[in-house]
């Protein structure tokens, strides 16, 4: 039996420069970053910049900030997809979310508090599984429920696994994506590694000197194609394949030749049934760290060969920071929103291309170009790599925001 086709019918975001998909699309066109100075953690760090999210409303008692970010994005995504919130579809709809740090703020409070009452209240939020649990409970979703954690590829893995659930006929609708919140743990950890920039995130620029942290959530509604067509859904794109592979090289540094990333991209193309020449644009991980960016560019050449010279690529991290486990989902959403508009967002702050990153980085102004097929890649500490492929679905009903 052939695999079911899977489409994206709704998206929701919480980012430093946008609290909705519409806002994110505008921010990318306007080249508007949400990164700003912060003293939220009072740490003696060489950087004070971060992508903080201004979530509306008050914080629900006992719910960790990472779940609040996920709930905001999930509510948007469900509203965006047009499914009847009172419908029977909820009983079998699954939730698969990725996170790197999980409910770390609750853990920090738990460790600092001397009150047994406070510790009891926080205890239910401490497991990473609380994120998917909170989303499923809020919206009454009774299908498969999972929280995936593999550092910065967590939400990419979650979306890939959710895609598999539908392709194999185990679900018709899935919420997938991820969330991570800014925490003292993140700031102190990356500061010790000297991985954060004291100035700007400059992916692929020869002056790049590290990442800028961010927080946020990106959640998509994945739906089996016929299920979406029968209800007349607006379809943003088809998620047609994914691949994952490990470097087996180093705990924090990527393989210099991007070995695992090459394998992940090749696997994603194979599952999609596409050839490298059919990819019109690649959204890269692009952290702005000295080792990551050249390794990604090397991996590109390993997969796309001479065509790499004319293959547009970008990084979206200068817009809202490196959102860790949420980055895969947020950046896939940003790329799909650009594809809807025949637009490739530029890589902010990349002014003087590093010769080691001699690929077609979109910088300065964005590019007006029709994109039929895109790839989004993410890499993580531990050598994990994921590539996702999405394409237009011309035969389906489409309504650009």
C-alpha positions as CSV (number, residue, x, y, z in Angstrom):
1,X,0.0,0.0,0.0
2,X,1.4,3.4,-1.0
3,X,2.1,6.0,1.7
4,X,-0.4,8.7,2.5
5,X,0.5,12.2,1.4
6,X,0.7,14.8,4.1
7,X,0.0,18.5,4.0
8,X,0.4,21.5,6.3
9,X,-3.0,23.2,6.9
10,X,-2.2,25.4,9.8
11,X,0.7,27.2,11.5
12,X,1.2,29.0,14.8
13,X,4.2,30.9,16.1
14,X,5.5,32.6,19.2
15,X,8.8,34.4,18.4
16,X,10.6,37.5,19.5
17,X,9.5,39.4,16.4
18,X,6.1,37.9,15.9
19,X,3.2,36.4,17.8
20,X,1.4,35.1,14.7
21,X,2.1,33.7,11.3
22,X,0.9,36.9,9.7
23,X,3.3,39.0,11.9
24,X,6.2,36.6,11.1
25,X,5.6,36.9,7.4
26,X,5.6,40.7,7.6
27,X,8.7,40.7,9.8
28,X,10.6,38.6,7.3
29,X,9.6,40.9,4.4
30,X,10.5,44.0,6.4
31,X,13.8,42.4,7.7
32,X,12.7,43.1,11.2
33,X,14.5,41.4,14.1
34,X,13.1,40.9,17.6
35,X,16.5,40.5,19.3
36,X,17.2,43.1,22.0
37,X,19.2,43.6,25.2
38,X,18.0,41.7,28.2
39,X,18.9,41.6,31.9
40,X,16.4,38.9,32.6
41,X,18.8,36.4,34.1
42,X,21.3,38.7,35.8
43,X,24.2,36.6,34.7
44,X,27.8,37.7,34.2
45,X,27.7,36.8,30.5
46,X,29.6,38.4,27.7
47,X,26.4,38.9,25.8
48,X,23.2,40.6,26.9
49,X,21.2,40.1,23.7
50,X,18.4,37.6,23.3
51,X,15.2,37.0,21.4
52,X,12.6,37.3,24.2
53,X,8.9,36.7,23.5
54,X,6.3,39.1,24.9
55,X,3.6,36.7,25.5
56,X,0.1,38.2,26.0
57,X,-1.9,37.6,29.2
58,X,-0.8,36.5,32.6
59,X,1.1,33.4,33.4
60,X,-1.2,30.5,34.4
61,X,-0.3,29.2,37.9
62,X,1.8,26.1,37.7
63,X,2.3,26.0,33.9
64,X,5.9,26.4,32.8
65,X,6.8,29.1,30.3
66,X,7.8,26.5,27.7
67,X,4.2,25.1,27.8
68,X,2.8,28.7,27.6
69,X,4.8,29.2,24.4
70,X,3.6,25.9,23.0
71,X,0.0,26.6,23.9
72,X,0.0,30.0,22.3
73,X,1.4,28.5,19.0
74,X,-0.9,25.5,19.1
75,X,-4.1,27.6,19.6
76,X,-3.1,29.7,16.5
77,X,-2.3,26.6,14.4
78,X,-5.6,25.0,15.2
79,X,-7.5,28.2,14.5
80,X,-5.5,28.6,11.3
81,X,-6.3,25.2,9.9
82,X,-10.0,25.7,10.1
83,X,-11.0,22.5,11.8
84,X,-14.2,22.6,13.8
85,X,-12.9,22.7,17.4
86,X,-16.0,20.8,18.5
87,X,-15.5,18.0,15.9
88,X,-14.8,14.4,16.5
89,X,-11.4,14.7,14.8
90,X,-9.9,15.6,18.2
91,X,-10.2,12.1,19.6
92,X,-7.6,10.7,17.3
93,X,-5.4,13.8,16.7
94,X,-1.9,13.4,18.1
95,X,0.6,15.8,19.5
96,X,4.3,15.5,18.9
97,X,6.5,18.3,20.2
98,X,10.2,18.8,20.5
99,X,12.2,20.7,23.1
100,X,15.8,21.0,24.1
101,X,15.6,22.4,27.6
102,X,12.1,21.5,28.4
103,X,10.4,23.0,31.5
104,X,13.8,24.3,32.8
105,X,12.4,27.3,34.5
106,X,10.2,25.1,36.7
107,X,13.3,23.0,37.4
108,X,15.3,26.1,38.4
109,X,12.5,27.3,40.7
110,X,12.2,23.7,42.1
111,X,15.9,23.6,43.0
112,X,15.9,27.1,44.5
113,X,12.7,26.8,46.6
114,X,12.8,25.7,50.2
115,X,9.0,25.5,50.3
116,X,7.6,22.0,50.1
117,X,4.3,23.4,48.9
118,X,5.9,25.2,46.0
119,X,7.9,22.1,45.1
120,X,4.8,20.0,45.1
121,X,3.1,22.5,42.8
122,X,6.0,22.4,40.4
123,X,6.5,18.7,40.4
124,X,4.0,17.9,37.7
125,X,5.7,20.3,35.3
126,X,9.2,18.9,35.6
127,X,9.0,16.0,33.1
128,X,9.6,17.0,29.5
129,X,6.4,15.1,28.7
130,X,4.4,17.9,30.4
131,X,4.6,20.1,27.2
132,X,2.8,17.7,24.9
133,X,0.5,16.7,27.9
134,X,-0.5,20.4,28.5
135,X,-1.2,21.0,24.8
136,X,-3.2,17.8,24.4
137,X,-5.2,18.5,27.6
138,X,-6.0,22.1,26.6
139,X,-7.5,21.1,23.3
140,X,-8.8,17.6,24.1
141,X,-6.5,15.8,21.7
142,X,-6.6,12.1,22.3
143,X,-4.2,10.6,19.8
144,X,-0.5,9.7,20.2
145,X,1.3,12.0,22.5
146,X,5.0,12.5,22.6
147,X,7.7,15.0,23.6
148,X,10.9,14.6,21.6
149,X,14.3,15.9,22.8
150,X,17.5,15.9,20.8
151,X,19.0,19.3,21.4
152,X,18.5,21.7,18.5
153,X,16.9,19.2,16.0
154,X,14.1,18.3,18.5
155,X,11.2,20.0,16.7
156,X,12.5,18.8,13.3
157,X,12.5,15.3,14.6
158,X,9.0,15.8,16.0
159,X,7.7,17.0,12.7
160,X,9.4,14.1,10.8
161,X,7.9,11.5,13.2
162,X,4.5,13.1,13.0
163,X,4.8,12.9,9.2
164,X,5.5,9.2,9.5
165,X,2.4,8.7,11.7
166,X,0.1,10.0,9.0
167,X,2.0,8.5,6.1
168,X,1.6,5.0,7.7
169,X,-2.1,5.5,8.3
170,X,-2.0,5.7,12.0
171,X,-3.4,9.3,12.2
172,X,-5.2,11.7,9.9
173,X,-4.3,14.9,11.9
174,X,-1.2,15.7,14.0
175,X,0.0,18.8,15.8
176,X,3.8,18.9,15.5
177,X,6.6,21.3,16.2
178,X,8.4,22.5,19.3
179,X,9.1,25.1,22.0
180,X,11.9,26.3,24.2
181,X,12.2,29.1,26.7
182,X,15.1,31.3,27.7
183,X,16.6,30.1,31.0
184,X,19.6,30.7,33.2
185,X,20.7,27.2,32.3
186,X,20.8,28.0,28.6
187,X,22.6,31.4,29.1
188,X,25.2,30.0,31.5
189,X,25.8,26.8,29.5
190,X,26.4,28.5,26.1
191,X,28.4,31.2,27.8
192,X,30.7,28.6,29.3
193,X,31.2,27.2,25.8
194,X,31.8,30.7,24.5
195,X,29.3,29.9,21.8
196,X,27.4,33.2,22.1
197,X,28.2,36.4,20.3
198,X,28.7,39.6,22.3
199,X,27.5,41.6,19.3
200,X,25.3,40.2,16.5
201,X,24.5,36.8,15.0
202,X,26.1,37.0,11.6
203,X,25.6,33.7,9.8
204,X,28.1,33.0,7.0
205,X,29.9,36.3,7.5
206,X,33.7,36.2,8.0
207,X,33.2,38.3,11.2
208,X,30.7,35.8,12.8
209,X,31.6,35.1,16.4
210,X,28.7,33.1,17.8
211,X,25.0,32.7,18.2
212,X,22.4,34.8,19.9
213,X,19.9,32.8,22.0
214,X,16.1,33.1,21.6
215,X,13.0,31.5,22.8
216,X,9.7,30.6,21.1
217,X,7.4,28.0,19.7
218,X,6.4,26.9,16.2
219,X,3.6,24.4,15.7
220,X,2.1,23.1,12.5
221,X,-1.1,21.1,11.8
222,X,-0.2,18.1,9.6
223,X,-3.1,16.5,7.8
224,X,-3.6,13.5,5.5
225,X,-4.1,15.0,2.0
226,X,-7.5,13.5,1.2
227,X,-8.8,14.4,4.7
228,X,-7.8,18.0,4.0
229,X,-9.3,18.1,0.5
230,X,-12.6,16.6,1.6
231,X,-13.2,19.3,4.1
232,X,-12.0,22.0,1.7
233,X,-9.0,23.0,3.7
234,X,-6.5,25.7,2.7
235,X,-3.2,24.0,2.1
236,X,0.0,25.8,2.7
237,X,2.4,23.1,1.5
238,X,3.0,19.4,1.2
239,X,5.5,18.0,3.7
240,X,6.9,15.3,1.4
241,X,9.9,13.9,3.1
242,X,12.5,14.0,5.8
243,X,15.8,12.4,6.8
244,X,18.0,12.2,9.9
245,X,21.6,11.0,10.5
246,X,24.4,11.4,13.0
247,X,27.9,12.7,12.6
248,X,29.4,10.3,15.2
249,X,32.2,12.8,15.5
250,X,32.1,15.2,18.6
251,X,29.9,16.1,21.5
252,X,29.5,19.8,20.5
253,X,31.3,20.3,17.1
254,X,29.9,19.3,13.7
255,X,31.8,17.1,11.4
256,X,34.0,19.5,9.4
257,X,32.6,18.1,6.1
258,X,29.0,17.9,7.4
259,X,29.0,14.1,7.0
260,X,25.8,13.5,8.9
261,X,24.0,16.5,7.3
262,X,24.8,15.2,3.9
263,X,23.3,11.8,4.8
264,X,20.2,13.5,6.3
265,X,19.6,15.6,3.1
266,X,20.1,12.6,0.9
267,X,17.6,10.6,2.9
268,X,15.1,13.4,2.8
269,X,15.4,13.6,-1.0
270,X,15.1,9.9,-1.3
271,X,11.9,9.8,0.8
272,X,10.5,12.7,-1.2
273,X,11.2,11.0,-4.5
274,X,13.0,14.2,-5.6
275,X,16.4,14.8,-7.2
276,X,18.8,17.5,-5.9
277,X,18.1,19.7,-9.0
278,X,14.5,20.0,-8.0
279,X,15.2,21.8,-4.8
280,X,14.8,25.6,-5.3
281,X,16.0,26.9,-2.0
282,X,17.5,25.6,1.3
283,X,17.0,27.1,4.7
284,X,20.1,26.3,6.7
285,X,20.7,26.0,10.4
286,X,23.1,29.0,10.2
287,X,24.0,29.6,13.8
288,X,26.8,32.1,13.1
289,X,29.4,30.0,15.0
290,X,32.8,29.5,13.5
291,X,32.5,25.7,13.0
292,X,28.8,25.3,12.1
293,X,28.5,27.5,9.0
294,X,31.4,26.1,6.9
295,X,30.4,22.6,7.8
296,X,26.9,23.2,6.4
297,X,28.3,24.7,3.3
298,X,30.6,21.8,2.8
299,X,27.6,19.4,3.2
300,X,25.6,21.4,0.6
301,X,28.4,20.9,-2.0
302,X,28.5,17.2,-1.2
303,X,24.8,16.8,-2.1
304,X,24.2,19.5,-4.7
305,X,27.6,19.6,-6.4
306,X,28.2,22.4,-8.9
307,X,24.6,23.5,-8.6
308,X,25.4,24.8,-5.1
309,X,26.7,28.0,-6.8
310,X,23.2,28.9,-7.9
311,X,21.2,27.4,-5.0
312,X,19.8,30.2,-2.7
313,X,20.3,29.5,1.0
314,X,19.6,31.5,4.1
315,X,19.5,31.5,7.9
316,X,16.5,32.9,9.9
317,X,18.2,33.0,13.3
318,X,19.1,36.7,13.2
319,X,15.4,37.4,13.2
320,X,14.5,35.8,16.5
321,X,17.6,34.1,17.9
322,X,18.6,30.5,18.2
323,X,15.5,29.0,19.7
324,X,17.1,25.7,20.3
325,X,14.5,22.9,20.1
326,X,12.0,25.2,18.5
327,X,14.3,26.3,15.7
328,X,13.4,23.6,13.2
329,X,9.6,24.3,13.4
330,X,9.9,28.1,13.5
331,X,12.3,28.2,10.6
332,X,10.3,25.7,8.5
333,X,7.2,27.9,9.1
334,X,9.1,31.0,8.1
335,X,10.4,29.3,4.9
336,X,6.9,28.1,3.9
337,X,5.4,31.5,4.5
338,X,8.1,32.9,2.1
339,X,7.2,30.2,-0.4
340,X,3.6,31.3,-0.3
341,X,4.7,34.8,-1.2
342,X,7.4,33.9,-3.8
343,X,9.9,35.4,-1.5
344,X,13.2,34.3,0.1
345,X,14.0,36.2,3.3
346,X,17.5,37.5,3.5
347,X,20.1,36.5,6.1
348,X,20.4,39.5,8.4
349,X,23.8,40.9,9.3
350,X,25.6,38.9,6.7
351,X,27.6,41.6,4.8
352,X,31.0,40.1,4.1
353,X,30.8,36.5,3.1
354,X,33.4,34.2,4.5
355,X,35.3,32.4,1.7
356,X,34.7,29.2,3.6
357,X,31.0,29.8,3.1
358,X,31.2,30.5,-0.6
359,X,27.6,29.6,-1.4
360,X,24.6,31.6,-2.7
361,X,23.6,33.2,0.7
362,X,20.6,35.5,0.3
363,X,21.6,38.7,2.0
364,X,20.8,42.4,1.8
365,X,17.4,42.5,0.2
366,X,15.2,39.4,0.0
367,X,14.7,37.8,-3.4
368,X,11.4,37.7,-5.3
369,X,11.5,34.2,-6.7
370,X,9.0,31.4,-7.2
371,X,9.9,28.5,-4.9
372,X,8.2,25.2,-5.7
373,X,10.3,22.9,-3.5
374,X,12.3,23.9,-0.4
375,X,14.5,22.1,2.1
376,X,15.1,23.1,5.7
377,X,18.0,21.6,7.6
378,X,18.9,21.6,11.3
379,X,21.9,20.3,13.3
380,X,22.6,19.8,17.0
381,X,25.1,19.1,19.6
382,X,25.8,15.4,19.7
383,X,26.1,15.4,15.9
384,X,22.3,15.0,15.1
385,X,21.1,16.3,11.8
386,X,17.6,16.5,10.2
387,X,16.4,17.7,6.8
388,X,12.8,18.3,5.8
389,X,11.4,18.9,2.3
390,X,8.2,20.8,1.6
391,X,6.6,21.8,-1.8
392,X,3.8,23.7,-3.2
393,X,0.6,21.7,-4.0
394,X,-0.8,23.4,-7.0
395,X,-3.8,21.1,-7.3
396,X,-5.1,22.1,-3.9
397,X,-7.0,25.2,-2.8
398,X,-4.5,27.9,-1.6
399,X,-5.2,31.3,0.0
400,X,-2.2,33.4,0.7
401,X,-2.5,35.4,3.9
